[in-house]
Amino acid sequence: MPYWHEKAIRHYDSAGFQSKDEESALGKAHLRGAHEIFIPAVKDKSPISYHEVLVLEAYIMHTANNHLFQPDSRLSITHITEALETLTSALKQLDMECNWRSSPWIGFGGPELVDMSYRVSWLTHKPFLDDKDRQEVENLIARLSSWTAPACQEDSASSHLDLPPKRLALLARAYWCACSYLAAHLEQEQSCDLSFDPDAFFMETLQLLDQLIEYEHTINNHLWPLVVVGTAATDLATQEHISSLLPQFHQGLGPASLRRAQRFLAVAWKTDSQGLIYGRKIFKDREALYQMFF
């Protein structure tokens, strides 16, 4: 096993599992350590084993899920794109594809969806968008509007197609909705001329997550869309509904991650003296972001 792979496993294990019972700062520290290892590693297209492919894939998903809550990250906007190129190359060398069967972390939505999740998180951190950033937002909205993934093929007249379980189709759509919600707000900050309604993505995500909790296989991936759109819940009934969904992810997340999500949303739902909710402004609040980690 290559030395970088051994270190990556240690950092990933610490960031993804030990952090469930410790402060988010510890998990983020280990994830930063994993970044230092993977940044040079993703540039190497040499053959690797399937086990190493899974470690790389887990790192990609872990980074994409947490980047929204790491405003001090120095990763480039193309970091996940480059890592996905290495992942795809490695799978090809093993005569495999990135799909729901061979890729348990990102196969539900495909490489493009995880790349868009990371990019929209990267852009959300910025206090001001320059011309290049605005073009990136436009590109993201165009990509989201045309995005399709095998995991979203819930029904098909062709019985021979190897379709994924419905829960993966629901999860892929929930990620797409949450990404679209963030992208819509980025666009709205620049222009009032929107072709879609951000609130529609908010409501659809909650409907999808309502269906997801009916399945036994709840994993931490489910929480990212819920936390993202949950910040937009303005009325008490919706907030209570979201709070009731959170315990459904206890088994996949662990109690510490669940408590962090609850605290994060509690801050987002605070109101000022005029009764205005903090809401999505929390994504510019570095102190609040530092407290969240999956």
ChimeraX commands (.cxc) that place a marker at each C-alpha (Angstrom):
marker #1 position 0.00,0.00,0.00 radius 0.5
marker #1 position 1.50,3.40,-0.97 radius 0.5
marker #1 position 2.56,5.64,1.89 radius 0.5
marker #1 position 0.15,8.42,0.83 radius 0.5
marker #1 position -2.70,5.92,0.90 radius 0.5
marker #1 position -1.92,4.78,4.44 radius 0.5
marker #1 position -1.83,8.39,5.66 radius 0.5
marker #1 position -5.01,9.23,3.78 radius 0.5
marker #1 position -6.89,6.40,5.47 radius 0.5
marker #1 position -5.75,7.59,8.90 radius 0.5
marker #1 position -6.80,11.18,8.21 radius 0.5
marker #1 position -10.07,10.18,6.62 radius 0.5
marker #1 position -10.96,7.79,9.42 radius 0.5
marker #1 position -10.22,10.48,11.98 radius 0.5
marker #1 position -12.18,13.15,10.13 radius 0.5
marker #1 position -15.16,11.00,9.27 radius 0.5
marker #1 position -15.62,8.86,12.32 radius 0.5
marker #1 position -13.74,10.18,15.33 radius 0.5
marker #1 position -15.29,13.62,14.78 radius 0.5
marker #1 position -18.74,12.21,15.55 radius 0.5
marker #1 position -17.83,12.28,19.23 radius 0.5
marker #1 position -15.45,15.24,19.32 radius 0.5
marker #1 position -15.50,18.89,18.41 radius 0.5
marker #1 position -15.86,19.83,14.76 radius 0.5
marker #1 position -12.43,21.48,14.89 radius 0.5
marker #1 position -10.78,18.08,15.23 radius 0.5
marker #1 position -12.60,16.68,12.23 radius 0.5
marker #1 position -11.72,19.72,10.15 radius 0.5
marker #1 position -8.07,19.46,11.19 radius 0.5
marker #1 position -7.92,15.88,9.99 radius 0.5
marker #1 position -9.69,16.79,6.76 radius 0.5
marker #1 position -7.11,19.53,6.15 radius 0.5
marker #1 position -4.46,16.88,6.67 radius 0.5
marker #1 position -6.17,14.73,4.07 radius 0.5
marker #1 position -6.15,17.69,1.68 radius 0.5
marker #1 position -2.39,17.99,2.00 radius 0.5
marker #1 position -2.06,14.33,1.08 radius 0.5
marker #1 position -4.55,14.22,-1.75 radius 0.5
marker #1 position -3.61,17.48,-3.50 radius 0.5
marker #1 position -0.44,15.91,-4.99 radius 0.5
marker #1 position -1.99,12.45,-5.14 radius 0.5
marker #1 position -4.88,13.46,-7.41 radius 0.5
marker #1 position -2.41,14.62,-10.06 radius 0.5
marker #1 position -1.01,11.10,-10.34 radius 0.5
marker #1 position -2.91,8.99,-12.88 radius 0.5
marker #1 position -0.94,5.79,-12.20 radius 0.5
marker #1 position -2.96,2.59,-11.64 radius 0.5
marker #1 position -4.31,2.06,-8.14 radius 0.5
marker #1 position -6.32,-0.73,-6.54 radius 0.5
marker #1 position -10.09,-0.66,-6.12 radius 0.5
marker #1 position -9.62,-0.25,-2.38 radius 0.5
marker #1 position -7.56,2.88,-3.00 radius 0.5
marker #1 position -10.21,4.11,-5.42 radius 0.5
marker #1 position -12.80,3.84,-2.65 radius 0.5
marker #1 position -10.61,5.87,-0.29 radius 0.5
marker #1 position -10.22,8.58,-2.94 radius 0.5
marker #1 position -13.95,8.55,-3.62 radius 0.5
marker #1 position -14.76,8.85,0.10 radius 0.5
marker #1 position -12.36,11.78,0.35 radius 0.5
marker #1 position -14.07,13.50,-2.59 radius 0.5
marker #1 position -17.53,13.14,-1.04 radius 0.5
marker #1 position -16.31,14.13,2.41 radius 0.5
marker #1 position -14.68,17.26,1.00 radius 0.5
marker #1 position -17.73,18.23,-1.03 radius 0.5
marker #1 position -20.07,17.76,1.94 radius 0.5
marker #1 position -17.94,19.84,4.30 radius 0.5
marker #1 position -16.59,22.58,2.06 radius 0.5
marker #1 position -19.62,24.79,2.62 radius 0.5
marker #1 position -18.62,24.90,6.30 radius 0.5
marker #1 position -14.91,25.63,5.74 radius 0.5
marker #1 position -14.71,29.31,4.75 radius 0.5
marker #1 position -10.94,29.41,5.36 radius 0.5
marker #1 position -10.23,26.61,2.89 radius 0.5
marker #1 position -7.49,27.32,0.37 radius 0.5
marker #1 position -8.61,24.70,-2.10 radius 0.5
marker #1 position -9.16,25.89,-5.66 radius 0.5
marker #1 position -12.55,25.78,-7.33 radius 0.5
marker #1 position -11.22,23.03,-9.62 radius 0.5
marker #1 position -9.97,20.79,-6.80 radius 0.5
marker #1 position -12.83,18.29,-6.95 radius 0.5
marker #1 position -12.83,18.39,-10.75 radius 0.5
marker #1 position -9.19,17.28,-10.73 radius 0.5
marker #1 position -9.82,14.63,-8.10 radius 0.5
marker #1 position -12.75,13.28,-10.12 radius 0.5
marker #1 position -10.57,13.06,-13.22 radius 0.5
marker #1 position -8.14,10.89,-11.25 radius 0.5
marker #1 position -11.01,8.78,-9.88 radius 0.5
marker #1 position -12.53,8.28,-13.33 radius 0.5
marker #1 position -9.13,7.38,-14.80 radius 0.5
marker #1 position -8.48,4.86,-12.01 radius 0.5
marker #1 position -11.88,3.22,-12.46 radius 0.5
marker #1 position -11.33,3.00,-16.21 radius 0.5
marker #1 position -8.01,1.24,-15.64 radius 0.5
marker #1 position -9.94,-1.28,-13.53 radius 0.5
marker #1 position -12.57,-1.67,-16.28 radius 0.5
marker #1 position -15.17,-0.03,-14.05 radius 0.5
marker #1 position -17.42,3.03,-14.21 radius 0.5
marker #1 position -18.55,5.52,-11.61 radius 0.5
marker #1 position -22.06,4.27,-10.96 radius 0.5
marker #1 position -24.27,3.38,-8.04 radius 0.5
marker #1 position -22.95,-0.19,-7.87 radius 0.5
marker #1 position -19.18,0.39,-7.97 radius 0.5
marker #1 position -19.12,3.88,-6.38 radius 0.5
marker #1 position -20.94,3.82,-3.03 radius 0.5
marker #1 position -20.11,7.43,-2.13 radius 0.5
marker #1 position -20.84,9.45,-5.26 radius 0.5
marker #1 position -22.41,6.93,-7.61 radius 0.5
marker #1 position -25.95,7.94,-6.61 radius 0.5
marker #1 position -25.63,11.24,-8.46 radius 0.5
marker #1 position -22.52,10.82,-10.55 radius 0.5
marker #1 position -19.31,12.88,-10.69 radius 0.5
marker #1 position -20.96,16.01,-12.07 radius 0.5
marker #1 position -23.34,16.39,-9.14 radius 0.5
marker #1 position -20.60,16.21,-6.50 radius 0.5
marker #1 position -18.52,18.68,-8.52 radius 0.5
marker #1 position -21.42,21.13,-8.65 radius 0.5
marker #1 position -22.02,20.72,-4.90 radius 0.5
marker #1 position -18.42,21.66,-4.23 radius 0.5
marker #1 position -18.35,24.58,-6.67 radius 0.5
marker #1 position -21.55,26.17,-5.39 radius 0.5
marker #1 position -20.17,25.86,-1.84 radius 0.5
marker #1 position -16.91,27.48,-2.94 radius 0.5
marker #1 position -18.75,30.43,-4.47 radius 0.5
marker #1 position -21.10,30.81,-1.49 radius 0.5
marker #1 position -18.11,31.64,0.72 radius 0.5
marker #1 position -17.17,34.71,-1.26 radius 0.5
marker #1 position -18.41,38.05,0.10 radius 0.5
marker #1 position -18.33,39.55,-3.41 radius 0.5
marker #1 position -18.37,37.89,-6.81 radius 0.5
marker #1 position -16.11,39.21,-9.55 radius 0.5
marker #1 position -16.78,38.80,-13.28 radius 0.5
marker #1 position -15.15,35.37,-13.35 radius 0.5
marker #1 position -17.24,34.22,-10.38 radius 0.5
marker #1 position -20.45,35.49,-11.96 radius 0.5
marker #1 position -19.65,33.58,-15.12 radius 0.5
marker #1 position -19.08,30.49,-13.00 radius 0.5
marker #1 position -22.51,30.97,-11.39 radius 0.5
marker #1 position -24.10,31.19,-14.82 radius 0.5
marker #1 position -22.28,28.05,-15.89 radius 0.5
marker #1 position -23.44,26.24,-12.76 radius 0.5
marker #1 position -27.06,27.20,-13.34 radius 0.5
marker #1 position -26.80,25.99,-16.93 radius 0.5
marker #1 position -25.23,22.71,-15.77 radius 0.5
marker #1 position -27.91,22.24,-13.12 radius 0.5
marker #1 position -30.72,22.93,-15.57 radius 0.5
marker #1 position -29.47,20.23,-17.93 radius 0.5
marker #1 position -28.21,17.74,-15.33 radius 0.5
marker #1 position -29.32,14.14,-15.55 radius 0.5
marker #1 position -28.06,11.06,-13.73 radius 0.5
marker #1 position -28.82,7.34,-13.93 radius 0.5
marker #1 position -29.92,7.43,-10.29 radius 0.5
marker #1 position -32.82,9.68,-11.25 radius 0.5
marker #1 position -34.33,7.14,-13.63 radius 0.5
marker #1 position -36.99,5.96,-11.23 radius 0.5
marker #1 position -39.12,4.25,-13.87 radius 0.5
marker #1 position -38.34,2.75,-17.22 radius 0.5
marker #1 position -40.18,0.71,-19.80 radius 0.5
marker #1 position -36.95,-1.20,-20.48 radius 0.5
marker #1 position -36.79,-3.94,-17.88 radius 0.5
marker #1 position -33.20,-4.86,-18.76 radius 0.5
marker #1 position -31.82,-1.59,-17.42 radius 0.5
marker #1 position -29.94,-1.95,-14.15 radius 0.5
marker #1 position -31.62,0.85,-12.22 radius 0.5
marker #1 position -30.62,1.88,-8.68 radius 0.5
marker #1 position -32.90,1.68,-5.64 radius 0.5
marker #1 position -35.44,4.48,-5.45 radius 0.5
marker #1 position -33.80,5.92,-2.32 radius 0.5
marker #1 position -30.71,6.77,-4.39 radius 0.5
marker #1 position -32.85,8.51,-7.00 radius 0.5
marker #1 position -34.47,10.56,-4.23 radius 0.5
marker #1 position -31.09,11.42,-2.73 radius 0.5
marker #1 position -29.66,12.54,-6.08 radius 0.5
marker #1 position -32.66,14.78,-6.65 radius 0.5
marker #1 position -32.37,16.23,-3.13 radius 0.5
marker #1 position -28.73,17.16,-3.77 radius 0.5
marker #1 position -29.70,18.71,-7.08 radius 0.5
marker #1 position -32.40,20.78,-5.38 radius 0.5
marker #1 position -30.05,22.00,-2.64 radius 0.5
marker #1 position -27.37,22.93,-5.19 radius 0.5
marker #1 position -29.96,24.74,-7.28 radius 0.5
marker #1 position -31.20,26.57,-4.20 radius 0.5
marker #1 position -27.70,27.89,-3.40 radius 0.5
marker #1 position -27.03,28.75,-7.05 radius 0.5
marker #1 position -30.34,30.60,-7.30 radius 0.5
marker #1 position -29.43,32.80,-4.37 radius 0.5
marker #1 position -25.98,33.50,-5.81 radius 0.5
marker #1 position -27.67,34.63,-9.00 radius 0.5
marker #1 position -30.27,36.61,-7.08 radius 0.5
marker #1 position -27.51,38.54,-5.32 radius 0.5
marker #1 position -26.39,39.76,-8.74 radius 0.5
marker #1 position -29.69,40.16,-10.56 radius 0.5
marker #1 position -33.39,40.17,-9.83 radius 0.5
marker #1 position -34.11,38.58,-13.22 radius 0.5
marker #1 position -34.45,34.94,-12.20 radius 0.5
marker #1 position -35.91,32.18,-14.33 radius 0.5
marker #1 position -36.69,29.95,-11.36 radius 0.5
marker #1 position -38.00,30.27,-7.82 radius 0.5
marker #1 position -35.52,29.39,-5.00 radius 0.5
marker #1 position -38.42,28.52,-2.68 radius 0.5
marker #1 position -39.52,25.79,-5.07 radius 0.5
marker #1 position -36.22,23.98,-4.54 radius 0.5
marker #1 position -36.63,24.39,-0.78 radius 0.5
marker #1 position -40.06,22.77,-0.75 radius 0.5
marker #1 position -39.10,19.96,-3.14 radius 0.5
marker #1 position -36.03,19.06,-1.06 radius 0.5
marker #1 position -38.14,18.66,2.07 radius 0.5
marker #1 position -40.63,16.49,0.18 radius 0.5
marker #1 position -37.79,14.28,-1.05 radius 0.5
marker #1 position -36.29,13.96,2.43 radius 0.5
marker #1 position -39.70,13.06,3.83 radius 0.5
marker #1 position -39.63,10.08,1.48 radius 0.5
marker #1 position -36.00,9.22,2.20 radius 0.5
marker #1 position -36.59,8.62,5.91 radius 0.5
marker #1 position -38.87,5.72,5.01 radius 0.5
marker #1 position -35.78,3.75,4.02 radius 0.5
marker #1 position -33.50,2.01,6.49 radius 0.5
marker #1 position -30.24,2.99,4.80 radius 0.5
marker #1 position -29.87,6.52,6.13 radius 0.5
marker #1 position -26.37,7.91,5.64 radius 0.5
marker #1 position -24.68,11.22,6.30 radius 0.5
marker #1 position -25.11,12.27,2.67 radius 0.5
marker #1 position -28.79,12.77,3.42 radius 0.5
marker #1 position -28.08,15.56,5.88 radius 0.5
marker #1 position -26.31,17.96,3.50 radius 0.5
marker #1 position -29.46,18.88,1.52 radius 0.5
marker #1 position -31.48,19.15,4.73 radius 0.5
marker #1 position -29.06,21.55,6.41 radius 0.5
marker #1 position -28.67,23.65,3.25 radius 0.5
marker #1 position -32.36,24.22,2.59 radius 0.5
marker #1 position -33.22,24.07,6.28 radius 0.5
marker #1 position -31.66,27.50,6.76 radius 0.5
marker #1 position -34.53,28.93,4.68 radius 0.5
marker #1 position -37.31,27.68,6.96 radius 0.5
marker #1 position -39.05,30.84,8.17 radius 0.5
marker #1 position -42.18,29.55,9.90 radius 0.5
marker #1 position -42.29,27.57,13.11 radius 0.5
marker #1 position -44.23,24.64,11.61 radius 0.5
marker #1 position -41.59,24.06,8.93 radius 0.5
marker #1 position -38.77,24.41,11.44 radius 0.5
marker #1 position -40.41,21.83,13.70 radius 0.5
marker #1 position -40.87,19.55,10.71 radius 0.5
marker #1 position -37.16,19.77,9.85 radius 0.5
marker #1 position -36.24,19.19,13.49 radius 0.5
marker #1 position -38.33,16.02,13.43 radius 0.5
marker #1 position -36.36,14.74,10.42 radius 0.5
marker #1 position -32.94,15.20,12.01 radius 0.5
marker #1 position -33.11,12.24,14.44 radius 0.5
marker #1 position -33.76,9.95,11.47 radius 0.5
marker #1 position -30.08,10.37,10.55 radius 0.5
marker #1 position -28.76,9.44,13.98 radius 0.5
marker #1 position -27.52,6.00,13.00 radius 0.5
marker #1 position -25.59,7.22,9.98 radius 0.5
marker #1 position -24.17,10.32,11.63 radius 0.5
marker #1 position -23.66,9.70,15.30 radius 0.5
marker #1 position -24.89,11.94,18.13 radius 0.5
marker #1 position -22.21,14.64,17.88 radius 0.5
marker #1 position -22.78,15.39,14.18 radius 0.5
marker #1 position -26.51,15.42,14.80 radius 0.5
marker #1 position -26.16,17.93,17.64 radius 0.5
marker #1 position -23.98,20.16,15.45 radius 0.5
marker #1 position -26.65,20.17,12.75 radius 0.5
marker #1 position -29.31,21.05,15.31 radius 0.5
marker #1 position -27.22,23.90,16.73 radius 0.5
marker #1 position -26.41,25.19,13.25 radius 0.5
marker #1 position -30.05,25.36,12.24 radius 0.5
marker #1 position -31.00,26.90,15.58 radius 0.5
marker #1 position -28.66,29.80,14.77 radius 0.5
marker #1 position -30.06,30.10,11.24 radius 0.5
marker #1 position -33.60,30.30,12.64 radius 0.5
marker #1 position -32.90,33.16,15.03 radius 0.5
marker #1 position -34.71,36.41,14.32 radius 0.5
marker #1 position -33.67,40.01,14.84 radius 0.5
marker #1 position -35.60,42.80,16.52 radius 0.5
marker #1 position -37.64,43.28,13.34 radius 0.5
marker #1 position -38.57,39.61,13.21 radius 0.5
marker #1 position -36.33,38.85,10.22 radius 0.5
marker #1 position -34.76,35.40,10.18 radius 0.5
marker #1 position -30.98,35.02,9.99 radius 0.5
marker #1 position -31.47,32.34,7.37 radius 0.5
marker #1 position -29.04,32.00,4.51 radius 0.5
marker #1 position -26.86,34.79,5.91 radius 0.5
marker #1 position -25.40,32.09,8.15 radius 0.5
marker #1 position -23.31,30.92,5.19 radius 0.5
marker #1 position -21.32,34.15,5.50 radius 0.5
marker #1 position -20.94,33.74,9.28 radius 0.5
marker #1 position -17.48,32.25,9.81 radius 0.5
marker #1 position -18.02,31.57,13.50 radius 0.5
marker #1 position -21.23,29.61,12.85 radius 0.5
marker #1 position -19.64,27.72,9.96 radius 0.5
marker #1 position -16.70,26.64,12.11 radius 0.5
marker #1 position -19.15,24.81,14.40 radius 0.5
marker #1 position -20.52,22.59,11.64 radius 0.5
marker #1 position -18.89,19.41,10.33 radius 0.5
marker #1 position -20.24,16.16,8.90 radius 0.5
marker link #1:1,2 radius 0.2
marker link #1:2,3 radius 0.2
marker link #1:3,4 radius 0.2
marker link #1:4,5 radius 0.2
marker link #1:5,6 radius 0.2
marker link #1:6,7 radius 0.2
marker link #1:7,8 radius 0.2
marker link #1:8,9 radius 0.2
marker link #1:9,10 radius 0.2
marker link #1:10,11 radius 0.2
marker link #1:11,12 radius 0.2
marker link #1:12,13 radius 0.2
marker link #1:13,14 radius 0.2
marker link #1:14,15 radius 0.2
marker link #1:15,16 radius 0.2
marker link #1:16,17 radius 0.2
marker link #1:17,18 radius 0.2
marker link #1:18,19 radius 0.2
marker link #1:19,20 radius 0.2
marker link #1:20,21 radius 0.2
marker link #1:21,22 radius 0.2
marker link #1:22,23 radius 0.2
marker link #1:23,24 radius 0.2
marker link #1:24,25 radius 0.2
marker link #1:25,26 radius 0.2
marker link #1:26,27 radius 0.2
marker link #1:27,28 radius 0.2
marker link #1:28,29 radius 0.2
marker link #1:29,30 radius 0.2
marker link #1:30,31 radius 0.2
marker link #1:31,32 radius 0.2
marker link #1:32,33 radius 0.2
marker link #1:33,34 radius 0.2
marker link #1:34,35 radius 0.2
marker link #1:35,36 radius 0.2
marker link #1:36,37 radius 0.2
marker link #1:37,38 radius 0.2
marker link #1:38,39 radius 0.2
marker link #1:39,40 radius 0.2
marker link #1:40,41 radius 0.2
marker link #1:41,42 radius 0.2
marker link #1:42,43 radius 0.2
marker link #1:43,44 radius 0.2
marker link #1:44,45 radius 0.2
marker link #1:45,46 radius 0.2
marker link #1:46,47 radius 0.2
marker link #1:47,48 radius 0.2
marker link #1:48,49 radius 0.2
marker link #1:49,50 radius 0.2
marker link #1:50,51 radius 0.2
marker link #1:51,52 radius 0.2
marker link #1:52,53 radius 0.2
marker link #1:53,54 radius 0.2
marker link #1:54,55 radius 0.2
marker link #1:55,56 radius 0.2
marker link #1:56,57 radius 0.2
marker link #1:57,58 radius 0.2
marker link #1:58,59 radius 0.2
marker link #1:59,60 radius 0.2
marker link #1:60,61 radius 0.2
marker link #1:61,62 radius 0.2
marker link #1:62,63 radius 0.2
marker link #1:63,64 radius 0.2
marker link #1:64,65 radius 0.2
marker link #1:65,66 radius 0.2
marker link #1:66,67 radius 0.2
marker link #1:67,68 radius 0.2
marker link #1:68,69 radius 0.2
marker link #1:69,70 radius 0.2
marker link #1:70,71 radius 0.2
marker link #1:71,72 radius 0.2
marker link #1:72,73 radius 0.2
marker link #1:73,74 radius 0.2
marker link #1:74,75 radius 0.2
marker link #1:75,76 radius 0.2
marker link #1:76,77 radius 0.2
marker link #1:77,78 radius 0.2
marker link #1:78,79 radius 0.2
marker link #1:79,80 radius 0.2
marker link #1:80,81 radius 0.2
marker link #1:81,82 radius 0.2
marker link #1:82,83 radius 0.2
marker link #1:83,84 radius 0.2
marker link #1:84,85 radius 0.2
marker link #1:85,86 radius 0.2
marker link #1:86,87 radius 0.2
marker link #1:87,88 radius 0.2
marker link #1:88,89 radius 0.2
marker link #1:89,90 radius 0.2
marker link #1:90,91 radius 0.2
marker link #1:91,92 radius 0.2
marker link #1:92,93 radius 0.2
marker link #1:93,94 radius 0.2
marker link #1:94,95 radius 0.2
marker link #1:95,96 radius 0.2
marker link #1:96,97 radius 0.2
marker link #1:97,98 radius 0.2
marker link #1:98,99 radius 0.2
marker link #1:99,100 radius 0.2
marker link #1:100,101 radius 0.2
marker link #1:101,102 radius 0.2
marker link #1:102,103 radius 0.2
marker link #1:103,104 radius 0.2
marker link #1:104,105 radius 0.2
marker link #1:105,106 radius 0.2
marker link #1:106,107 radius 0.2
marker link #1:107,108 radius 0.2
marker link #1:108,109 radius 0.2
marker link #1:109,110 radius 0.2
marker link #1:110,111 radius 0.2
marker link #1:111,112 radius 0.2
marker link #1:112,113 radius 0.2
marker link #1:113,114 radius 0.2
marker link #1:114,115 radius 0.2
marker link #1:115,116 radius 0.2
marker link #1:116,117 radius 0.2
marker link #1:117,118 radius 0.2
marker link #1:118,119 radius 0.2
marker link #1:119,120 radius 0.2
marker link #1:120,121 radius 0.2
marker link #1:121,122 radius 0.2
marker link #1:122,123 radius 0.2
marker link #1:123,124 radius 0.2
marker link #1:124,125 radius 0.2
marker link #1:125,126 radius 0.2
marker link #1:126,127 radius 0.2
marker link #1:127,128 radius 0.2
marker link #1:128,129 radius 0.2
marker link #1:129,130 radius 0.2
marker link #1:130,131 radius 0.2
marker link #1:131,132 radius 0.2
marker link #1:132,133 radius 0.2
marker link #1:133,134 radius 0.2
marker link #1:134,135 radius 0.2
marker link #1:135,136 radius 0.2
marker link #1:136,137 radius 0.2
marker link #1:137,138 radius 0.2
marker link #1:138,139 radius 0.2
marker link #1:139,140 radius 0.2
marker link #1:140,141 radius 0.2
marker link #1:141,142 radius 0.2
marker link #1:142,143 radius 0.2
marker link #1:143,144 radius 0.2
marker link #1:144,145 radius 0.2
marker link #1:145,146 radius 0.2
marker link #1:146,147 radius 0.2
marker link #1:147,148 radius 0.2
marker link #1:148,149 radius 0.2
marker link #1:149,150 radius 0.2
marker link #1:150,151 radius 0.2
marker link #1:151,152 radius 0.2
marker link #1:152,153 radius 0.2
marker link #1:153,154 radius 0.2
marker link #1:154,155 radius 0.2
marker link #1:155,156 radius 0.2
marker link #1:156,157 radius 0.2
marker link #1:157,158 radius 0.2
marker link #1:158,159 radius 0.2
marker link #1:159,160 radius 0.2
marker link #1:160,161 radius 0.2
marker link #1:161,162 radius 0.2
marker link #1:162,163 radius 0.2
marker link #1:163,164 radius 0.2
marker link #1:164,165 radius 0.2
marker link #1:165,166 radius 0.2
marker link #1:166,167 radius 0.2
marker link #1:167,168 radius 0.2
marker link #1:168,169 radius 0.2
marker link #1:169,170 radius 0.2
marker link #1:170,171 radius 0.2
marker link #1:171,172 radius 0.2
marker link #1:172,173 radius 0.2
marker link #1:173,174 radius 0.2
marker link #1:174,175 radius 0.2
marker link #1:175,176 radius 0.2
marker link #1:176,177 radius 0.2
marker link #1:177,178 radius 0.2
marker link #1:178,179 radius 0.2
marker link #1:179,180 radius 0.2
marker link #1:180,181 radius 0.2
marker link #1:181,182 radius 0.2
marker link #1:182,183 radius 0.2
marker link #1:183,184 radius 0.2
marker link #1:184,185 radius 0.2
marker link #1:185,186 radius 0.2
marker link #1:186,187 radius 0.2
marker link #1:187,188 radius 0.2
marker link #1:188,189 radius 0.2
marker link #1:189,190 radius 0.2
marker link #1:190,191 radius 0.2
marker link #1:191,192 radius 0.2
marker link #1:192,193 radius 0.2
marker link #1:193,194 radius 0.2
marker link #1:194,195 radius 0.2
marker link #1:195,196 radius 0.2
marker link #1:196,197 radius 0.2
marker link #1:197,198 radius 0.2
marker link #1:198,199 radius 0.2
marker link #1:199,200 radius 0.2
marker link #1:200,201 radius 0.2
marker link #1:201,202 radius 0.2
marker link #1:202,203 radius 0.2
marker link #1:203,204 radius 0.2
marker link #1:204,205 radius 0.2
marker link #1:205,206 radius 0.2
marker link #1:206,207 radius 0.2
marker link #1:207,208 radius 0.2
marker link #1:208,209 radius 0.2
marker link #1:209,210 radius 0.2
marker link #1:210,211 radius 0.2
marker link #1:211,212 radius 0.2
marker link #1:212,213 radius 0.2
marker link #1:213,214 radius 0.2
marker link #1:214,215 radius 0.2
marker link #1:215,216 radius 0.2
marker link #1:216,217 radius 0.2
marker link #1:217,218 radius 0.2
marker link #1:218,219 radius 0.2
marker link #1:219,220 radius 0.2
marker link #1:220,221 radius 0.2
marker link #1:221,222 radius 0.2
marker link #1:222,223 radius 0.2
marker link #1:223,224 radius 0.2
marker link #1:224,225 radius 0.2
marker link #1:225,226 radius 0.2
marker link #1:226,227 radius 0.2
marker link #1:227,228 radius 0.2
marker link #1:228,229 radius 0.2
marker link #1:229,230 radius 0.2
marker link #1:230,231 radius 0.2
marker link #1:231,232 radius 0.2
marker link #1:232,233 radius 0.2
marker link #1:233,234 radius 0.2
marker link #1:234,235 radius 0.2
marker link #1:235,236 radius 0.2
marker link #1:236,237 radius 0.2
marker link #1:237,238 radius 0.2
marker link #1:238,239 radius 0.2
marker link #1:239,240 radius 0.2
marker link #1:240,241 radius 0.2
marker link #1:241,242 radius 0.2
marker link #1:242,243 radius 0.2
marker link #1:243,244 radius 0.2
marker link #1:244,245 radius 0.2
marker link #1:245,246 radius 0.2
marker link #1:246,247 radius 0.2
marker link #1:247,248 radius 0.2
marker link #1:248,249 radius 0.2
marker link #1:249,250 radius 0.2
marker link #1:250,251 radius 0.2
marker link #1:251,252 radius 0.2
marker link #1:252,253 radius 0.2
marker link #1:253,254 radius 0.2
marker link #1:254,255 radius 0.2
marker link #1:255,256 radius 0.2
marker link #1:256,257 radius 0.2
marker link #1:257,258 radius 0.2
marker link #1:258,259 radius 0.2
marker link #1:259,260 radius 0.2
marker link #1:260,261 radius 0.2
marker link #1:261,262 radius 0.2
marker link #1:262,263 radius 0.2
marker link #1:263,264 radius 0.2
marker link #1:264,265 radius 0.2
marker link #1:265,266 radius 0.2
marker link #1:266,267 radius 0.2
marker link #1:267,268 radius 0.2
marker link #1:268,269 radius 0.2
marker link #1:269,270 radius 0.2
marker link #1:270,271 radius 0.2
marker link #1:271,272 radius 0.2
marker link #1:272,273 radius 0.2
marker link #1:273,274 radius 0.2
marker link #1:274,275 radius 0.2
marker link #1:275,276 radius 0.2
marker link #1:276,277 radius 0.2
marker link #1:277,278 radius 0.2
marker link #1:278,279 radius 0.2
marker link #1:279,280 radius 0.2
marker link #1:280,281 radius 0.2
marker link #1:281,282 radius 0.2
marker link #1:282,283 radius 0.2
marker link #1:283,284 radius 0.2
marker link #1:284,285 radius 0.2
marker link #1:285,286 radius 0.2
marker link #1:286,287 radius 0.2
marker link #1:287,288 radius 0.2
marker link #1:288,289 radius 0.2
marker link #1:289,290 radius 0.2
marker link #1:290,291 radius 0.2
marker link #1:291,292 radius 0.2
marker link #1:292,293 radius 0.2
marker link #1:293,294 radius 0.2
view
